[in-house]
């Protein structure tokens, strides 16, 4: 069975929305800043140079996440289970339902759930794990004689990839 790659990618820096609450309409309309667009492009270029194809790119319905994902795929699929107020089980259900026929799944979403989900998927440990804006956690699953093995491939952010 081929290896299955999953990237948990936090959206890049977005404009502030004073007075909004996480997941409300104002929050969902927040756009990337100039720095956010630069960082998303930098991380997407790195992903393209490293990650085996084919890719499935899923994104939160929030504008900032969709704009981040569009640096990797012009038409990422929106999945409400990646919304800002999603819970751990919802987010992990996306990974569980994904076919294990090779290629990669890229999830673009939000803290605190995204980092927590990545850590849990790799280790089974349910703890907070903070990803920087535009940061990612890349894990791989493969079948071994002893069973399924998951391993960390990379954990990085735009500030480490910059020129």
BALUM-194093 format. One line per field, with one value per residue (C-alpha): residue number from 1; chain; x, y, z. Coordinates in steps of 0.02 Angstrom, whole numbers, plus 32768, in hexadecimal, padded with zeros to 4 digits. Each point is the difference from the previous one (the first is absolute). Layout:
BEGIN
resi = (NUM / ...)
chain = (A / ...)
x = (X / ...)
y = (Y / ...)
z = (Z / ...)
This chain:
BEGIN
resi = (1 / 2 / 3 / 4 / 5 / 6 / 7 / 8 / 9 / 10 / 11 / 12 / 13 / 14 / 15 / 16 / 17 / 18 / 19 / 20 / 21 / 22 / 23 / 24 / 25 / 26 / 27 / 28 / 29 / 30 / 31 / 32 / 33 / 34 / 35 / 36 / 37 / 38 / 39 / 40 / 41 / 42 / 43 / 44 / 45 / 46 / 47 / 48 / 49 / 50 / 51 / 52 / 53 / 54 / 55 / 56 / 57 / 58 / 59 / 60 / 61 / 62 / 63 / 64 / 65 / 66 / 67 / 68 / 69 / 70 / 71 / 72 / 73 / 74 / 75 / 76 / 77 / 78 / 79 / 80 / 81 / 82 / 83 / 84 / 85 / 86 / 87 / 88 / 89 / 90 / 91 / 92 / 93 / 94 / 95 / 96 / 97 / 98 / 99 / 100 / 101 / 102 / 103 / 104 / 105 / 106 / 107 / 108 / 109 / 110 / 111 / 112 / 113 / 114 / 115 / 116 / 117 / 118 / 119 / 120 / 121 / 122 / 123 / 124 / 125 / 126 / 127 / 128 / 129 / 130 / 131 / 132 / 133 / 134 / 135 / 136 / 137 / 138 / 139 / 140 / 141 / 142 / 143 / 144 / 145 / 146 / 147 / 148 / 149 / 150 / 151 / 152 / 153 / 154 / 155 / 156 / 157 / 158 / 159 / 160 / 161 / 162 / 163)
chain = (A / A / A / A / A / A / A / A / A / A / A / A / A / A / A / A / A / A / A / A / A / A / A / A / A / A / A / A / A / A / A / A / A / A / A / A / A / A / A / A / A / A / A / A / A / A / A / A / A / A / A / A / A / A / A / A / A / A / A / A / A / A / A / A / A / A / A / A / A / A / A / A / A / A / A / A / A / A / A / A / A / A / A / A / A / A / A / A / A / A / A / A / A / A / A / A / A / A / A / A / A / A / A / A / A / A / A / A / A / A / A / A / A / A / A / A / A / A / A / A / A / A / A / A / A / A / A / A / A / A / A / A / A / A / A / A / A / A / A / A / A / A / A / A / A / A / A / A / A / A / A / A / A / A / A / A / A / A / A / A / A / A / A)
x = (8000 / 8046 / 802F / 7F7A / 803A / 7F9E / 802D / 7FAB / 801D / 7FCB / 7FC2 / 8077 / 7FF5 / 7F57 / 7FBC / 7FBF / 7F45 / 7FE5 / 7F66 / 7FE7 / 7FF8 / 8052 / 7F90 / 7F86 / 7FDA / 807C / 8088 / 7FDB / 8016 / 80AF / 807A / 80BA / 8076 / 808B / 8077 / 7F82 / 7FF8 / 80BE / 800D / 7F78 / 8058 / 80A7 / 7FBA / 7F9B / 809D / 8059 / 7F6F / 7FFF / 80BA / 7FF3 / 7F56 / 7FD7 / 7F6A / 7F6F / 7FC0 / 7F56 / 7FF6 / 7F73 / 7FE6 / 7F9A / 7F72 / 8059 / 8042 / 80B0 / 800D / 7FBB / 807C / 808E / 7FCA / 7FF1 / 80BC / 800A / 7F63 / 7F96 / 7F5E / 8014 / 7F67 / 7FAC / 7FD8 / 7F9E / 8056 / 8099 / 7FA4 / 804E / 7F95 / 800C / 801F / 8087 / 7F8E / 7FB9 / 80AB / 8045 / 7F69 / 803F / 80A4 / 7FAA / 7F8D / 808C / 8031 / 80AA / 802C / 809D / 8016 / 7FDD / 7F7A / 801D / 7F8F / 7FFF / 7FB1 / 8010 / 804C / 7FE9 / 7FAC / 8073 / 80A2 / 7FAA / 7FB9 / 80AA / 8053 / 7F73 / 8001 / 80BB / 8012 / 7F54 / 802A / 7F72 / 805E / 8008 / 8082 / 8014 / 8024 / 803C / 7F9D / 8028 / 8054 / 7FE6 / 8012 / 8020 / 7FE5 / 8005 / 7FA4 / 803F / 7FD9 / 8088 / 8002 / 7FDE / 7F6C / 7FE1 / 8090 / 7FF0 / 8096 / 8028 / 804C / 800D / 7FC4 / 8029 / 7FC0 / 8020 / 8081 / 806F / 7FEB / 801E / 808D)
y = (8000 / 80AD / 8083 / 807C / 80B3 / 8080 / 80B7 / 8065 / 80B3 / 8098 / 8094 / 8091 / 80AA / 8056 / 80AE / 8026 / 8008 / 805F / 7FCA / 7F5F / 7F55 / 7F64 / 7FB6 / 8091 / 804F / 808E / 7F85 / 7F90 / 8095 / 802E / 8009 / 7FDC / 8091 / 8027 / 7F9F / 7F72 / 7FF3 / 7FFE / 7F7B / 7F93 / 8007 / 7FD3 / 7F6A / 7FC6 / 8003 / 7F97 / 7F84 / 7FF2 / 7FD9 / 7F7A / 7FAB / 7F6D / 8012 / 7FEF / 807A / 801C / 80AF / 8022 / 80A8 / 8055 / 806D / 8099 / 8076 / 8005 / 7F42 / 7FF8 / 8086 / 7F9E / 7F5D / 8055 / 8017 / 7F42 / 7FDA / 807C / 7FA9 / 7FB0 / 7FA6 / 8055 / 7F90 / 8047 / 7F85 / 8072 / 809E / 806A / 7FB5 / 7F4A / 7F7B / 7F7B / 7F6E / 8060 / 802C / 7F51 / 7FB5 / 8052 / 7FA1 / 7F5E / 8008 / 8023 / 7F73 / 7FB2 / 7FEB / 806B / 80B9 / 8082 / 805A / 80B8 / 804B / 80BE / 803C / 8055 / 7FF8 / 7FBB / 7F67 / 7FE8 / 7FED / 7F94 / 7F8F / 7FED / 7FCF / 7F88 / 7FAD / 7FDE / 7FD3 / 7FDF / 8087 / 807C / 809F / 80AF / 8017 / 80AE / 801E / 80AD / 805E / 7FB0 / 7F71 / 7F4A / 7F53 / 7F77 / 7F4C / 7F5C / 7F5D / 7F59 / 7F4B / 7F96 / 7F49 / 8036 / 806E / 80B4 / 8076 / 80BD / 8073 / 80B9 / 8037 / 80BB / 808D / 80AD / 80B0 / 808C / 8057 / 7F65 / 7FF4 / 80B7 / 803E)
z = (8000 / 7FD3 / 8081 / 8034 / 8023 / 8065 / 8014 / 8088 / 7FC1 / 8065 / 7F9B / 7FE9 / 8056 / 7FED / 801D / 80AE / 801D / 80A1 / 805F / 7FA0 / 8051 / 7FBC / 7F79 / 7FF1 / 7F56 / 8017 / 8030 / 7F6B / 7F88 / 803D / 7F6E / 7FFD / 801B / 7F85 / 8072 / 8009 / 7F43 / 7FF7 / 8086 / 7FB3 / 7F57 / 8050 / 805F / 7F68 / 7F95 / 8081 / 8008 / 7F41 / 8000 / 8087 / 8002 / 7F8F / 7F8D / 7FEF / 8083 / 8049 / 8049 / 807C / 8054 / 8084 / 7FBF / 804C / 7F7A / 804A / 7FF8 / 7F4E / 7FC9 / 8051 / 7FAC / 7F56 / 7FFD / 7FF3 / 7F9C / 7F9E / 8034 / 80AC / 8042 / 8093 / 8094 / 8093 / 8075 / 7FF0 / 803A / 808B / 808B / 7FC6 / 8081 / 7FFE / 7FCF / 7F6B / 7FBD / 8018 / 7FA7 / 7F60 / 800C / 8031 / 7F68 / 7F84 / 7F8B / 801F / 7F49 / 7FFF / 7FEC / 8083 / 8060 / 8029 / 8085 / 8011 / 80A0 / 80A8 / 80AB / 807F / 7FB3 / 7F6A / 8062 / 8082 / 7F77 / 7FAD / 80A3 / 802B / 7F54 / 800C / 80B7 / 804B / 8080 / 801D / 802C / 7FBB / 7F77 / 7FBC / 7F48 / 7FCE / 7F7E / 7F57 / 805F / 7FD8 / 8046 / 7F7F / 8032 / 7FA2 / 801B / 7FBE / 8019 / 804F / 802C / 80B3 / 7FD0 / 7FD1 / 8024 / 8002 / 8000 / 7FFC / 7F5B / 8021 / 806E / 7FBC / 7FE0 / 7F85 / 806D / 7FF4 / 7F43 / 7FD9 / 7F94)
